[in-house]
Amino acid sequence: MGIPNKYFFLSSTPNEKRPIFTKALSVMEETQKPKKHRSKVIRVLLYLAHRFDLEEGKEDELETIEYISKNVEFKGANLWILIFAILVASVGLNVNSTAVIIGAMLISPLMGPIMGIGLAAGINDFDLLKRSFRNLAVAVSIAILTSTLYFLVTPISDAQSELLARTEPTVWDVLIALFGGLAGIVAGSRKEKSNAIPGVAIATALMPPLCTAGYGIATGNLLYFFGAFYLFFINSVFISLSTYLIVRFMGYPKKHFLDPKREKRVQTYITLFTLMTIIPSIYLAYGIVKQSLWNQQARKFIQTEMKFPKTQILNADYAYSSEERKIEVSLIGEALSDEEIEILRTKIFDFGLTETELVINQSGSSTDMRVLRNDILKDLYERNEMLIQTKDEKIALLEKELAQDAQIRILSTEMAEEAKINHPGLRKFSIGRSIFSDLDAKKSDTLIAAYASFKNRPSSAEIQKLKQWLKIRTKADTVALILD
């Protein structure tokens, strides 16, 4: 029986068409391409999963829990280290030294109880939670008390830029605390402990806000106190929250009780505590984000829309609160018309600044010209205050030098007459202030130098007598005598 022609696909001629075989190959290629593509995606995903695997290098979970629990306690050495760190940070804020503040944050043990709160919430350990809260309260109280005592006795009472930067939280502080806390707990769960914990302490800046709160109490400025303590609270909450999230994500073993009722009660307490912490913190963070965005848009509005050829902005104040949102601008130069002001108040909505009042003060309207002039003079004085102070110091130094030279000239005339009486063979005499350089020690010093010329070479006894007289007469410890 012969094979039908439509199924015959073998041919001795290379160029002859082979439809069935070609169709089979095309079907195989189409089925293999998606498989190859899927396998590539799977390999990439497996590679990334291996790279980001937190199980690699992970410390035993019970060891990590014990490690964090140990750092919760504040007594003995930990307490003294905290006090010394607070004093160092207070000095750094007082003298506006960033390096000193960073050093204080490095030695601070405040991270312990904050991470302990997040860990306790993650593993349902109510005892650890209470212990962490108690120790954190002790640490915060002692820190604020120590910084308050320092700022009460320090002679420098001005608020420097480093201190002012800790009086109001921003959205960046929230992000730093969240990501810093994540880095801290991940590093704490490793077998090999890295320098991430001190780094988190520096990044989240827990110490300076407490010192600033102490400064607020010492100076009676409650706005500084509440602003700084609010910043510390935000940082602490988000570090604890990030610790809680990682502990849950990594599946740390939860604490179980023999009594099921007690276990359920503890879990309820933990859940309530977690919700009471997370919900207000999210609300606060949302408020901070809104305020930061509002400030950004308000400044953008001023920079973009308030440019006039014959009018300049003297200053701009931004007020944001739940009660009011206001931009107050003081202008100097040619006054804006009512139509121009109305256009500006309309454009403010284009920047998303709803419910925002725009107040424009300009010369000739509600702002007295004398106030504007005083503001300009004040600004000029503040800008040149350092230059003026430096010039005053130079003038005072020059006046002191001139007074000393004048005094030496008068003294030289008086002593020349006395020296002639004591030493009849003296022909020439003078004294003056001279700079002597020690070439070996590479030091210079200003000393009184005396020059004496005798008719005949004086004896050693006479030279010694002249030296003693010069010291007593000039009241100087050292007098250089040059003989001719």
C-alpha positions in Angstrom: 0.0 0.0 0.0 1.5 3.3 -1.0 1.9 6.4 1.1 -0.3 9.4 0.0 1.6 12.4 -1.4 0.3 14.8 1.2 2.2 12.9 4.0 5.4 12.4 2.1 8.0 15.0 3.5 11.4 13.3 2.8 13.1 14.5 -0.3 16.5 14.2 -1.9 16.2 17.7 -3.3 17.4 20.3 -0.6 15.3 23.1 -2.0 12.1 21.1 -2.2 9.4 22.3 0.2 8.6 20.2 3.2 5.4 21.6 4.7 4.6 19.2 7.5 8.2 19.1 8.9 8.4 22.9 8.8 5.2 23.2 10.7 6.4 20.8 13.4 9.6 22.8 13.8 7.8 26.1 14.1 5.4 24.7 16.8 8.4 23.3 18.8 10.2 26.7 18.6 7.1 28.6 19.8 6.6 26.3 22.8 10.3 26.4 23.7 10.6 30.2 23.6 8.2 30.9 26.5 9.8 28.2 28.5 13.3 29.7 28.0 11.9 33.1 28.8 10.3 31.8 32.0 13.4 30.0 33.1 15.5 33.2 32.7 13.0 35.1 34.8 13.1 32.4 37.4 16.9 32.4 37.5 16.9 36.1 38.0 14.4 35.9 40.8 16.3 33.1 42.5 19.5 35.1 42.2 17.9 38.1 43.8 16.2 36.0 46.5 19.7 34.6 47.3 21.2 38.0 47.4 18.5 39.5 49.7 18.1 36.4 51.9 18.1 37.5 55.6 18.6 34.0 56.8 22.2 34.0 55.7 24.5 34.9 58.5 21.6 35.1 60.9 22.2 34.7 64.6 20.2 32.2 66.6 16.9 33.9 67.3 17.1 33.2 71.1 20.6 34.7 71.1 19.4 37.9 69.4 16.5 38.2 71.9 18.9 37.8 74.8 21.3 40.3 73.2 18.7 43.0 72.8 17.2 42.2 76.3 20.6 42.7 78.0 20.9 46.2 76.4 17.5 47.2 77.8 18.7 47.7 81.4 19.8 51.1 82.6 21.7 50.8 85.8 25.3 50.9 86.9 27.8 51.6 84.1 25.0 52.1 81.5 23.5 54.9 83.6 26.8 56.7 84.1 27.7 56.4 80.4 24.3 57.9 79.6 25.0 60.9 81.9 28.4 61.5 80.5 27.1 61.2 76.9 24.3 63.7 77.7 26.9 66.1 79.1 29.1 65.7 76.1 26.1 66.3 73.7 25.0 69.3 75.7 28.5 70.9 75.5 28.5 70.1 71.7 25.1 71.9 71.3 26.3 74.7 73.5 29.5 75.5 71.5 27.9 74.4 68.2 30.3 71.6 67.5 29.0 68.9 65.2 32.0 66.6 65.9 31.3 66.6 69.6 27.6 65.9 69.1 28.4 62.9 66.9 30.9 61.6 69.5 28.1 61.8 72.2 25.7 59.9 70.0 28.3 57.2 69.5 28.7 56.4 73.2 25.0 56.8 74.0 23.2 53.6 75.1 19.7 54.9 74.4 19.0 52.5 71.5 18.7 49.5 73.9 15.3 50.0 75.4 13.8 51.5 72.2 14.7 48.4 70.2 13.5 46.3 73.2 10.0 47.8 72.9 9.8 46.8 69.3 11.1 43.3 70.0 8.8 42.7 72.9 5.8 43.7 70.8 6.9 41.4 68.0 7.3 38.3 70.2 4.4 38.9 72.6 6.8 39.4 75.6 4.8 41.6 78.0 7.4 41.5 80.8 10.1 42.7 78.4 7.8 45.4 77.1 7.2 46.7 80.6 10.9 46.5 81.4 11.8 48.4 78.3 9.3 51.1 78.9 10.4 51.5 82.5 14.1 51.7 81.6 13.4 54.1 78.7 11.4 56.4 81.1 14.3 56.3 83.6 16.9 57.1 80.8 14.8 60.0 79.4 14.2 61.5 82.8 17.9 61.4 83.8 18.9 62.7 80.4 16.6 65.7 80.6 17.5 66.4 84.2 21.3 66.2 83.4 21.0 68.5 80.4 18.8 71.0 82.3 21.4 71.2 85.1 24.1 71.8 82.6 22.3 74.6 80.8 21.4 76.2 84.1 25.1 76.6 85.0 26.7 77.2 81.6 27.7 80.8 80.9 26.8 80.4 77.2 23.0 80.8 77.0 22.5 81.6 73.3 20.7 78.9 71.1 23.2 77.9 68.4 22.2 76.5 65.0 22.8 72.8 66.0 20.4 73.3 68.9 17.8 75.1 66.9 17.8 72.3 64.3 16.4 69.9 67.0 13.4 72.0 67.9 11.0 70.9 65.2 10.7 67.5 63.4 10.4 67.2 59.6 9.4 64.4 57.3 13.1 63.5 56.8 13.4 62.7 60.6 10.5 60.2 60.2 12.2 58.5 57.2 15.6 58.5 58.9 14.1 56.9 62.1 12.2 54.3 60.1 15.1 53.2 57.8 17.7 53.6 60.6 15.6 51.3 62.8 15.3 48.7 60.1 19.1 48.8 59.6 19.6 48.5 63.4 17.5 45.4 63.9 18.8 43.6 60.8 22.4 44.3 62.0 21.5 43.2 65.6 20.2 39.8 64.2 23.5 38.9 62.6 26.2 36.6 64.0 28.9 39.1 63.2 27.9 42.4 64.9 28.7 45.4 62.7 29.0 49.1 63.4 25.4 49.6 62.2 24.0 50.2 65.7 26.3 53.2 66.5 25.6 54.4 62.9 21.8 54.2 63.6 22.4 56.1 66.9 24.1 58.9 64.9 21.6 58.9 62.0 18.5 59.0 64.2 20.0 61.6 66.6 18.3 60.5 69.8 20.6 62.4 72.2 20.5 66.0 70.9 16.6 66.3 71.1 16.8 65.3 74.8 19.5 67.9 75.4 17.5 70.5 73.6 14.5 69.7 75.8 16.7 70.3 78.8 17.8 73.6 77.3 14.1 74.5 76.9 13.4 73.8 80.6 16.6 75.7 81.7 15.7 78.8 79.7 12.0 78.6 80.3 11.2 78.2 76.6 8.5 75.6 76.5 8.3 75.7 72.7 11.8 74.4 72.5 11.0 71.7 75.1 7.9 70.4 73.4 9.4 70.6 69.9 12.6 68.7 70.9 10.7 66.1 72.9 8.3 65.6 70.1 11.3 64.9 67.8 12.7 62.4 70.2 9.2 60.7 70.5 8.9 60.4 66.7 12.4 58.9 66.4 11.7 56.4 69.2 8.3 55.3 67.9 9.6 54.7 64.4 12.7 52.8 65.5 10.5 50.6 67.6 8.0 50.2 64.7 10.8 49.1 62.3 12.1 46.6 64.9 8.6 45.2 65.3 8.2 44.8 61.5 11.5 43.0 61.0 10.9 40.7 64.0 7.5 39.8 62.6 8.9 39.4 59.0 11.7 37.1 60.1 9.4 34.9 62.1 10.9 35.2 65.6 9.3 32.7 68.0 6.5 34.2 70.1 6.3 33.8 73.8 3.8 31.1 74.9 2.2 30.7 78.3 1.0 27.6 80.1 -2.2 29.4 80.9 -4.1 30.0 77.6 -6.2 32.7 79.2 -3.2 34.7 80.3 -1.6 34.3 76.9 -4.7 35.6 75.2 -4.8 38.5 77.7 -1.1 39.4 77.0 -1.6 39.2 73.3 -4.6 41.6 73.7 -2.4 44.0 75.7 0.4 43.8 73.1 -2.1 44.3 70.2 -3.6 47.3 72.0 -0.2 48.8 72.7 0.9 48.3 69.1 -2.2 50.0 67.7 -2.0 52.8 70.3 1.6 53.4 69.2 1.3 52.9 65.4 -1.9 54.8 64.7 -0.9 58.1 66.5 2.6 57.8 65.0 1.2 57.4 61.4 -1.1 60.4 62.1 1.8 62.5 63.4 3.9 61.4 60.4 1.1 62.3 58.0 0.9 65.8 59.7 4.6 66.3 59.4 4.6 65.3 55.7 1.7 67.7 55.0 3.5 70.5 56.8 6.8 69.8 54.9 5.0 69.8 51.6 3.1 73.0 52.5 6.4 74.8 53.4 8.0 73.6 50.2 5.1 74.8 48.1 4.9 78.1 50.0 8.5 78.9 49.3 8.1 77.8 45.7 5.2 80.3 45.4 7.3 83.1 46.8 10.2 82.4 44.5 8.1 81.9 41.4 5.3 84.4 41.5 6.6 87.3 43.6 9.2 88.7 41.3 8.8 92.3 40.5 11.2 94.7 38.7 10.8 97.6 41.2 9.8 95.8 44.3 11.8 93.5 46.5 10.9 91.0 49.2 12.3 92.1 52.6 11.3 89.0 54.5 8.7 86.2 54.4 7.2 84.3 57.3 5.4 81.0 57.1 2.9 79.9 59.7 1.4 76.4 59.5 -0.9 74.9 62.2 -4.2 73.2 62.5 -5.9 76.5 63.2 -4.2 78.7 60.5 -2.0 78.6 57.4 -0.5 82.0 56.6 2.2 83.5 54.4 3.2 87.0 55.4 5.4 88.9 53.1 7.0 92.3 53.7 7.9 94.2 50.5 10.0 97.3 49.9 10.0 99.5 46.8 7.2 100.4 44.5 3.8 99.4 46.0 1.7 96.7 44.4 -1.7 97.6 43.2 -4.9 96.0 44.7 -5.3 94.1 41.4 -1.8 92.6 41.5 -2.3 91.5 45.1 -5.7 89.9 44.2 -4.0 88.0 41.3 -1.4 86.7 43.7 -4.1 85.5 46.1 -5.7 83.7 43.2 -2.5 82.1 42.0 -1.7 80.7 45.5 -4.3 78.0 44.9 -2.4 76.7 41.8 0.4 75.6 44.2 -2.0 73.5 46.3 -2.0 76.0 49.2 -5.7 75.8 50.0 -7.0 77.5 53.1 -3.8 79.6 53.1 -4.0 83.4 53.9 -1.6 85.6 52.0 -0.7 88.8 53.9 1.3 91.4 52.0 2.9 94.3 53.9 4.4 97.1 51.9 5.5 100.7 52.4 2.7 103.2 52.2 0.1 100.6 53.3 0.0 98.7 56.6 3.7 98.7 57.3 5.5 101.7 58.6 8.6 102.7 56.7 10.5 103.0 59.9 9.9 99.4 60.7 11.2 98.4 57.2 14.3 100.6 57.7 14.9 99.0 61.1 14.6 95.5 59.6 17.1 96.4 56.9 19.6 97.8 59.4 19.1 94.8 61.7 19.8 92.5 58.8 22.9 94.4 57.8 24.2 94.5 61.3 23.7 90.7 61.8 25.5 90.0 58.5 28.4 92.2 59.5 28.4 91.5 63.2 31.3 89.1 63.0 33.3 91.5 60.8 32.7 94.3 63.3 33.7 92.1 66.2 37.0 91.1 64.4 37.8 94.8 63.7 37.1 95.8 67.3 39.5 93.0 68.5 42.2 94.2 66.1 41.7 97.9 67.2 41.9 96.9 70.9 45.1 94.9 70.2 46.7 97.8 68.4 45.7 100.3 71.1 47.2 98.0 73.7 50.5 97.7 71.7 50.7 101.5 71.3 50.0 102.1 75.1 52.8 99.6 76.0 55.2 101.3 73.6 54.4 104.8 74.9 54.9 103.5 78.5 58.3 102.0 77.6 59.5 105.2 76.0 58.7 107.2 79.1 60.3 104.6 81.3 63.4 104.6 79.1 64.0 108.3 79.7 63.5 108.0 83.4 65.8 105.0 83.8 68.6 106.5 81.7 69.0 109.2 84.3 69.0 106.7 87.2 71.4 104.4 85.4 73.9 107.3 84.9 73.8 107.9 88.7 74.3 104.2 89.5 77.0 103.7 86.8 79.1 106.8 86.2 81.0 105.1 83.4 77.8 104.7 81.3 77.8 106.6 78.0 74.6 105.4 76.2 71.5 103.7 77.5 68.0 102.7 76.2 65.3 100.2 76.7 62.5 98.9 74.5 60.2 96.0 73.6 61.8 93.6 71.1 60.7 90.3 69.5 63.2 87.5 70.1 62.9 84.3 68.0 64.1 80.9 69.3 65.2 79.3 66.0 65.6 75.8 67.5 62.2 75.8 69.2 60.6 77.8 66.4 59.0 80.2 68.9 58.9 84.0 69.2 58.4 86.1 72.3 58.3 89.8 73.1 60.8 90.8 75.8 62.2 94.0 77.2 65.7 94.6 75.8 68.2 97.1 77.4 71.2 98.6 75.5 74.2 99.9 77.5 77.5 101.4 76.4 80.3 102.1 78.8 83.5 104.2 78.5 85.6 101.3 79.8 84.6 97.6 79.9 82.6 97.1 83.1 83.4 94.4 85.6 81.3 91.3 86.1 80.0 92.6 89.4 78.9 95.8 87.8 77.1 94.0 85.0 75.3 91.8 87.5 74.3 94.8 89.5 72.9 96.4 86.3 70.9 93.3 85.4 69.3 93.1 88.9 68.4 96.8 88.8 66.8 96.4 85.4 64.6 93.5 86.6 63.5 95.4 89.7 63.0 98.7 87.8 61.0 97.2 84.9 59.1 94.6 87.0 59.9 92.0 84.4 60.9 88.4 84.9 63.4 88.5 82.0 65.3 91.5 80.6 67.7 91.1 77.7 70.9 93.1 78.2 73.0 94.1 75.2 76.5 95.6 76.1 78.7 97.6 73.8 
